[in-house]
Amino acid sequence: MCVGLIGGMDRLKRHYLKEAERFGVDLKVFSRWETNLSKKINCLHALIVFTDKVSHMARKEAMEVARSRQIPVFMYHSSGICTLRNGLDSIINNMEGE
């Protein structure tokens, strides 16, 4: 399963990746807006957005792609490791319920 993370802190990127690995999830981290962001998140199974540490441009583009591709979006105001853990847990539970 491939999940995208929009926002967060650069210094926590390796911790985000390590936590996702524990869940068996391939995590793509975009802590800021990047060129061709919409192409990079086009094939994700789910998207987590940390709204406290994200540019408006990145959030807007990610939400547009998610709506058009019917990608589930989980938004959290905090950007800590525990928040990511809760988000991944929600995604996995949501996917199992389908």
FENDADA-V526767 format. One record per residue. N is the residue number from 1. RES is the residue in three letters. OMEGA is omega in whole degrees, 0 to 359 (999 if undefined). Layout:
N,RES,OMEGA / N,RES,OMEGA
//
This chain:
1,MET,181 / 2,CYS,182 / 3,VAL,177 / 4,GLY,176 / 5,LEU,178 / 6,ILE,181 / 7,GLY,182 / 8,GLY,182 / 9,MET,180 / 10,ASP,184 / 11,ARG,179 / 12,LEU,185 / 13,LYS,182 / 14,ARG,177 / 15,HIS,175 / 16,TYR,182 / 17,LEU,180 / 18,LYS,180 / 19,GLU,179 / 20,ALA,179 / 21,GLU,177 / 22,ARG,179 / 23,PHE,182 / 24,GLY,183 / 25,VAL,173 / 26,ASP,186 / 27,LEU,174 / 28,LYS,184 / 29,VAL,176 / 30,PHE,184 / 31,SER,176 / 32,ARG,179 / 33,TRP,178 / 34,GLU,175 / 35,THR,180 / 36,ASN,179 / 37,LEU,182 / 38,SER,178 / 39,LYS,183 / 40,LYS,181 / 41,ILE,183 / 42,ASN,188 / 43,CYS,181 / 44,LEU,175 / 45,HIS,179 / 46,ALA,182 / 47,LEU,174 / 48,ILE,179 / 49,VAL,173 / 50,PHE,190 / 51,THR,181 / 52,ASP,183 / 53,LYS,180 / 54,VAL,176 / 55,SER,180 / 56,HIS,181 / 57,MET,180 / 58,ALA,180 / 59,ARG,181 / 60,LYS,180 / 61,GLU,180 / 62,ALA,180 / 63,MET,178 / 64,GLU,179 / 65,VAL,181 / 66,ALA,179 / 67,ARG,184 / 68,SER,181 / 69,ARG,181 / 70,GLN,177 / 71,ILE,178 / 72,PRO,181 / 73,VAL,177 / 74,PHE,183 / 75,MET,179 / 76,TYR,181 / 77,HIS,180 / 78,SER,182 / 79,SER,180 / 80,GLY,180 / 81,ILE,179 / 82,CYS,178 / 83,THR,177 / 84,LEU,179 / 85,ARG,178 / 86,ASN,179 / 87,GLY,179 / 88,LEU,178 / 89,ASP,179 / 90,SER,180 / 91,ILE,181 / 92,ILE,178 / 93,ASN,179 / 94,ASN,180 / 95,MET,179 / 96,GLU,182 / 97,GLY,182 / 98,GLU,999
//
